[in-house]
Amino acid sequence: MLVSLYDIMAARVGSLAGLPEVSAMEPLIVDHQEVEAAEPRPGAAPPPASPAAPSPGATVPPRVRSTHTAVIPAGYRMVETVWLCLGFVLAVLTLDFIFRAAGAHDTGFASFVYSVGSALAHPFSGIFTQTVTGDGHVYQWADLLAVAVYGLAGVGAVVAVRILTSRRMTSIETTS
């Protein structure tokens, strides 16, 4: 997992201000418990008698109601979506390069990888020439360039989303 400079600075500022060190983009889990008295409510029907029912006059333990809430920051889903799309693009381009270099036949899954990989690498196809070995294997350098460019663009998009959706730090004043 890549740790950005923003995450490091947010954790550092948080620890200096006495706040817990939590990344601004991680979901926050909030647990809440409520204890209710076991007294019957007025107008409510009495519970059915059971063989294990407590005897009259015995104390009934209180009921505990628990809630579990996840607070998800605004940009969390967007960051996860960018990582998912970037992973797919990089995987297809890497497989395209490997399949062409290994001389895989243009059938089935390899055909899908060739067609999608060629479309993704098309903007970079004229920059480098293809290297063809004596046995017919092709090194398509545009695929590797596309991996680098799309990877940097994806990381830049994640950083931009984190900056745009981050919580603003406010100063905390303490009196002594």
N, C-alpha and C positions, 0 to 999 in steps of 0.2 A: 504494500500500500504506500502511495506517495504521500509525504507530509509536506504541505506547502508552508511557505514562510508566514502566510497569514495565520495558519493554525498555531505555529510556534509562538508568534507574537500575541495572539489572543490568549493562549495558555499562560504566557509570561505575565501579561497585564493582569489577567484574572488572579494569578497567584500573588502578585504584588498588592492588589487591592483587597486581599483576604477572601476572595471568592473561590469556590471550588474550581478545579481545573477540568472544565468540560468543553469539548469542542463545540463551536456554535452550530455546526451542521449535523451533529449526532442527535438522534431522537432521545428525548428525556422521558423517563418512566416515572410516573407519580402513583404511589400507593396510598390509599386512604382507608382507614377502618373506622367504623361507627359502632358503638356499643349501645344497644337498645335494652331497656328494662324488659323483663320477661312478664310484666303485668299484662293481663288481658285488656284489650281495648274495649271501651264501652260500646255496647250494641253488637259486638262480634260474637259469633257462635262459639260455644266452648269446644275445645278440641275433642275428637273422639277418644273414648277410653280404650286403652290398650293394656295388654297384660303387664307390660313393663312400665306403665304410667306411675308417676310418683304418687305417694299417698297424700291425702289432704293435709295441708299444713307444712309440707316439705318445701324447701326452697327450690325454685326453678332457676337454672343458670341463665344469665342474660344471653341474648342473641347478638352475634357479631356480623355486621354486614361489611364486606370488603369490596372496594372498587379498585380497578387497575386501569390507569389511563396512560396512553402514550401521547406525548406532545411532540409533534413532528414539525421541525422548522420549515419555513416557507420554501426554501430552495432544495430541501433534501431529496425530494422525488425527482426534481430536474437534474440534480447532480448524478443520481443513480441512473437516470435515463441516458445521460450523456456518456457515462462509463459503459453502459450496456451497448449502445450504438458504436462507440469507439472500439470496444472489444470485438464486435462482429466484423467491422471494417478491417481492422488489423489482422484478424484471423484469416479472413478471405484473401487479403493481399499476400500474407505470408504463405498460405497454402498454394496460391497461384504461382508464386516464385518457386516454391519447392517442387510442385508438380511439373512445371516446365523444365526445371533444371534436372529432374530425374527422368524426364521423357515419358511422363504418364500419358496413356491413351485418352483421347477426347471422347469419353463415354461416361454415362451415369453422373456420379457426384463430381468427378473431375470436369465434366462438361459444364456443370453449374458453376464451379469455382472459376473456370476459365472465362465464362461469359460475364459474371459479376466482377471478377478481378480486372478484366480488360476494361470494363466500363469505369471502374474506380481509378484505374491507373492511366486512363486516356489523357487527362490533362498534362501528364508528365511524360508522355510517350516520345516526344521529339527531343528531349533534353539529352538523353544518353542513347547510344546505339545498342542494339541487342548483340550479345556475344553468342555465337554458335560454335559449339565444339565439333570435333571431327566425327563423332558418333551421332550427331544430330540433336544434342541437348541444347536448349536455349536458356541463356541467362538474361532475363528481362530486368534490367537495372531500374526501370521506371517503377516497378513494384516496390523496390526497397526505398526509393525516394518518396513514393506515395506513403509508405508506412511512416517514415520520419515526419513528413509534412502533416499528415492527418493526426499523428500522435501528438505533435506540438499544438496543433489547432484544438484537439480535444482537451488537452491539459489547460490551454488558455481559456476555453469555454467554461471548464469547471471552476477555475479561479475567478472568472468574471461573474458567474452565478453566485459563488460564495461571497464575493465583495458586494454585489447588488442586493443580496438577501440577508446579509449579516445584521445582527442586532447592534445597535449603536451603544458604545460604551459611555457611561455617564460617570462623572466623578463622584466619589463617596467621601463626604466630609466627616471627620471624627473629631470629637472634642475631648480634651484631656482635663 
